Amino acid sequence: MAGTFSERYGPWALVAGAAEGLGAEFTRCVAKRGLNVLLADRDRAGAAERAREIAAASGVETAAVDVDLGADDAWERLYEAMAGREVGLLIYNAGLSHVGPFLEQPLEAKLEQLDVNCRGPLRLVHELAPGMAARGRGGIVLLSSMAGLSGHALVASYGATKAYNLVLAEALWEELRSFGVDVLAVCPGPTRTPGYESSGSRLPLAFVADPAAVAEEALDALGRGPVVVTGAGNRIVAQLLRRALPHSLAAAAMGRLMRTIYPRAG
Ligand SMILES: NC(=O)c1ccc[n+]([C@@H]2O[C@H](COP(=O)([O-])OP(=O)(O)OC[C@H]3O[C@@H](n4cnc5c(N)ncnc54)[C@H](OP(=O)(O)O)[C@@H]3O)[C@@H](O)[C@H]2O)c1
């Protein structure tokens, strides 16, 4: 669809998981492109602070809503905050990741990860896609990961939630494009965010991406295809994982890499 970014995806963007890390960068990026932004995060003070900072820097309208996207009682409050704001762009960024052996991770943590990483985006896409389709325009960005491209030991359940987002976005890209709605799965590699920095990774910093660059690259890819793998090096690895290697070799290679990067977890 032709038009400027704000004509295609405005007037409001909803960024779910917006206070820090990639979500904060997505928020800055869409504001720079002229969209008003509703920031949803469980970090009430962080989201409000980010909303003020971005409104002052870009001149767009911002609002913050305090919700735990893994909780069943989050949705009414979020839908209330969305009422009266036409959301033309959904960026579902919130994601929980726990690094460690599957056998040692508690069931509760795995289920919470499913709630935030899978049920959350499913609910919001279900809520927002019909309006976008009826208006004949809109965008949906779901956060996958390199770990969603093949099995990654030590983040087995997390990787599976990211595969869910990848496959959901690919299918919706095809289903919704005839309605003028662009859907995109974003697969970042390791990216310097508070979540990543607290994971205990030993990966050299040269291989860790800048979150602002990841957000820009992702938004530039919206409307150009169903999936973007950010970063040239990651795209080479993605080709190997998705196309060249048998599944067993891909999973073994990623397992070895994960145990090297996270020696204490493995
Ligand atoms: N960073 C990477 O290396 C990397 C690589 C590949 C994919 N990704 C994906 O990119 C996305 C963002 O990652 P990130 O590293 O920027 O994460 P992050 O640094 O942990 O920030 C995520 C933001 O979402 C919020 N959030 C988390 N759970 C929430 C919940 N239940 N309800 C409301 N807000 C919640 C966090 O708040 P709190 O601070 O309160 O938790 C935080 O503000 C995730 O989906 C992740 O899977 C990241």
The ligand as a MOL file (V3000), in Angstrom:
LIG
                    3D

  0  0  0     0  0            999 V3000
M  V30 BEGIN CTAB
M  V30 COUNTS 48 52 0 0 0
M  V30 BEGIN ATOM
M  V30 1 N 17.4660 -8.7510 23.5300 0
M  V30 2 C 17.7020 -9.7830 22.7430 0
M  V30 3 O 18.8460 -10.2460 22.6250 0
M  V30 4 C 16.5770 -10.4060 21.9420 0
M  V30 5 C 16.9090 -11.3090 20.9270 0
M  V30 6 C 15.8860 -11.8790 20.2040 0
M  V30 7 C 14.5610 -11.5640 20.4700 0
M  V30 8 N 14.2830 -10.6850 21.4600 0 CHG=1
M  V30 9 C 12.8690 -10.3850 21.7430 0
M  V30 10 O 12.6720 -8.9860 21.7400 0
M  V30 11 C 11.6740 -8.6370 22.6820 0
M  V30 12 C 12.2060 -7.5850 23.6310 0
M  V30 13 O 13.3440 -8.0870 24.2850 0
M  V30 14 P 14.2250 -7.1680 25.2390 0
M  V30 15 O 15.5390 -7.8370 25.3380 0
M  V30 16 O 14.1420 -5.7480 24.8260 0 CHG=-1
M  V30 17 O 13.4650 -7.3630 26.6260 0
M  V30 18 P 13.6230 -6.5400 27.9890 0
M  V30 19 O 14.9130 -5.7950 28.0150 0
M  V30 20 O 13.3830 -7.5470 29.0660 0
M  V30 21 O 12.4100 -5.4990 27.9100 0
M  V30 22 C 11.1180 -5.9770 27.7000 0
M  V30 23 C 10.1080 -4.9510 28.1890 0
M  V30 24 O 8.8320 -5.6240 28.2380 0
M  V30 25 C 8.3400 -5.5610 29.5700 0
M  V30 26 N 7.6080 -6.7490 29.9510 0
M  V30 27 C 8.0920 -8.0040 30.1300 0
M  V30 28 N 7.1190 -8.8190 30.5650 0
M  V30 29 C 6.0040 -8.0540 30.6610 0
M  V30 30 C 4.6770 -8.3130 31.0790 0
M  V30 31 N 4.2970 -9.5140 31.5440 0
M  V30 32 N 3.7690 -7.3200 31.0410 0
M  V30 33 C 4.1260 -6.0840 30.6350 0
M  V30 34 N 5.3770 -5.7700 30.2440 0
M  V30 35 C 6.3040 -6.7440 30.2660 0
M  V30 36 C 9.5790 -5.4400 30.4330 0
M  V30 37 O 9.2410 -4.9500 31.7170 0
M  V30 38 P 10.1040 -5.4880 32.9970 0
M  V30 39 O 11.3570 -4.7030 32.9450 0
M  V30 40 O 9.2160 -5.1760 34.1550 0
M  V30 41 O 10.3180 -6.9640 32.8220 0
M  V30 42 C 10.4130 -4.4800 29.6020 0
M  V30 43 O 10.0260 -3.1330 29.7800 0
M  V30 44 C 11.2670 -9.9180 23.3950 0
M  V30 45 O 10.0830 -10.4190 22.8040 0
M  V30 46 C 12.4310 -10.8620 23.1230 0
M  V30 47 O 12.0160 -12.2090 23.1000 0
M  V30 48 C 15.2540 -10.0910 22.2190 0
M  V30 END ATOM
M  V30 BEGIN BOND
M  V30 1 1 1 2
M  V30 2 2 2 3
M  V30 3 1 2 4
M  V30 4 1 4 5
M  V30 5 2 4 48
M  V30 6 2 5 6
M  V30 7 1 6 7
M  V30 8 2 7 8
M  V30 9 1 8 9
M  V30 10 1 8 48
M  V30 11 1 9 10
M  V30 12 1 9 46
M  V30 13 1 10 11
M  V30 14 1 11 12
M  V30 15 1 11 44
M  V30 16 1 12 13
M  V30 17 1 13 14
M  V30 18 2 14 15
M  V30 19 1 14 16
M  V30 20 1 14 17
M  V30 21 1 17 18
M  V30 22 2 18 19
M  V30 23 1 18 20
M  V30 24 1 18 21
M  V30 25 1 21 22
M  V30 26 1 22 23
M  V30 27 1 23 24
M  V30 28 1 23 42
M  V30 29 1 24 25
M  V30 30 1 25 26
M  V30 31 1 25 36
M  V30 32 1 26 27
M  V30 33 1 26 35
M  V30 34 2 27 28
M  V30 35 1 28 29
M  V30 36 1 29 30
M  V30 37 2 29 35
M  V30 38 1 30 31
M  V30 39 2 30 32
M  V30 40 1 32 33
M  V30 41 2 33 34
M  V30 42 1 34 35
M  V30 43 1 36 37
M  V30 44 1 36 42
M  V30 45 1 37 38
M  V30 46 2 38 39
M  V30 47 1 38 40
M  V30 48 1 38 41
M  V30 49 1 42 43
M  V30 50 1 44 45
M  V30 51 1 44 46
M  V30 52 1 46 47
M  V30 END BOND
M  V30 END CTAB
M  END
